[in-house]
Amino acid sequence: MQNDSRFDSDDKRERNNELLISILNEVFAGKSLREWIGILDGHGLVSSMAQTISEITNDPQAAENGFFAKLDHPNAGEIRLVASPVKFQRDGSEREGAGPGGRPAHGRDSVGGRLHLG
């Protein structure tokens, strides 16, 4: 494909994209995902596996990190949802450097921010 005149420019690849995708699909189908990741890594290319929804929701590390929340649904019973990425402390405890109610003390981060900016 490297020397194929149908794909030797961005315009031609765009024009022939359906053919290009079908060729690439055939090539990729010849090896497993793990094999392709090894090949791509061996060439210094960044790659990773994309998980299915089922794989994500059953990932023990995602569960341990608190990425899911349980909810009692009136009709469906207990369901799992994606948790909010923002975490609040329910007990009202204060974190180091925080003001009343766990909020950052007024101006707490502004000095550091200004120093960082120069």
JOURJO-V508141 format. One record per residue. RES is the residue in one letter. SS is DSSP state (H for helix, E for strand, - for the rest). PSI is psi in degrees with one decimal (NA if undefined). D_LAST is the distance of its C-alpha to the last C-alpha in Angstrom with 2 decimals. Layout:
# JOURJO-V508141
RES;SS;PSI;D_LAST + RES;SS;PSI;D_LAST
This chain:
# JOURJO-V508141
M;-;-26.1;50.78 + Q;-;-33.9;48.54 + N;-;13.9;51.18 + D;-;119.9;52.53 + S;H;-16.2;52.58 + R;H;-16.1;52.22 + F;H;20.0;48.66 + D;-;9.4;47.38 + S;-;161.0;44.94 + D;H;-43.1;42.73 + D;H;-43.6;45.26 + K;H;-38.2;48.17 + R;H;-39.1;46.50 + E;H;-43.6;45.81 + R;H;-35.9;49.36 + N;-;29.2;50.85 + N;H;-36.9;48.55 + E;H;-42.6;51.41 + L;H;-44.4;53.18 + L;H;-45.5;50.01 + I;H;-41.5;49.26 + S;H;-38.3;52.89 + I;H;-46.2;52.81 + L;H;-39.4;49.57 + N;H;-41.2;50.97 + E;H;-42.3;54.06 + V;H;-48.4;52.10 + F;H;-30.9;49.83 + A;H;-16.6;52.93 + G;-;-9.8;54.32 + K;-;159.1;51.99 + S;-;164.4;50.63 + L;H;-44.8;47.06 + R;H;-38.5;46.46 + E;H;-44.2;47.92 + W;H;-39.2;45.64 + I;H;-41.7;42.52 + G;H;-42.7;43.71 + I;H;-47.4;44.35 + L;H;-43.2;41.00 + D;H;-39.2;39.15 + G;H;-22.8;41.27 + H;-;9.3;39.93 + G;-;20.5;36.28 + L;-;141.6;36.09 + V;-;130.7;34.32 + S;-;159.9;36.91 + S;-;165.4;37.88 + M;-;142.9;40.68 + A;-;128.6;40.56 + Q;-;150.7;42.29 + T;-;166.6;44.90 + I;H;-41.4;44.63 + S;H;-42.0;47.26 + E;H;-40.8;45.39 + I;H;-47.8;42.16 + T;H;-15.0;43.97 + N;-;10.3;45.83 + D;-;117.6;42.91 + P;H;-32.6;42.92 + Q;H;-39.8;39.22 + A;H;-40.9;38.34 + A;H;-44.2;40.70 + E;H;-33.3;39.28 + N;-;0.0;35.74 + G;-;31.0;37.12 + F;-;-8.0;36.82 + F;E;151.1;40.15 + A;E;145.2;41.67 + K;E;141.7;45.38 + L;E;134.7;46.96 + D;E;105.8;50.57 + H;E;136.2;51.74 + P;-;-28.7;54.96 + N;-;-36.9;56.73 + A;-;-7.6;55.10 + G;E;-149.5;54.65 + E;E;127.0;51.62 + I;E;155.7;49.14 + R;E;135.6;45.80 + L;E;162.0;42.84 + V;E;128.3;39.30 + A;-;158.2;37.25 + S;-;138.3;34.19 + P;-;-13.2;30.97 + V;-;125.2;29.62 + K;-;130.6;30.92 + F;-;148.7;31.65 + Q;-;123.6;33.14 + R;-;-24.9;36.65 + D;-;-1.7;37.41 + G;-;5.5;34.90 + S;-;154.3;33.51 + E;-;137.6;30.07 + R;-;162.3;27.43 + E;-;130.2;25.26 + G;-;4.7;22.72 + A;E;152.7;24.62 + G;-;-160.7;26.22 + P;H;139.4;29.78 + G;H;12.7;31.21 + G;H;0.1;28.58 + R;-;151.0;25.88 + P;E;139.5;22.33 + A;-;146.7;22.25 + H;-;125.2;20.82 + G;-;1.4;17.06 + R;-;-45.4;17.17 + D;-;-8.9;14.49 + S;H;-35.7;12.36 + V;H;-49.8;10.67 + G;H;-40.8;9.92 + G;H;-42.1;8.80 + R;H;-39.5;6.33 + L;H;-39.8;5.12 + H;H;-36.3;5.45 + L;H;-15.5;3.77 + G;-;NA;0.00
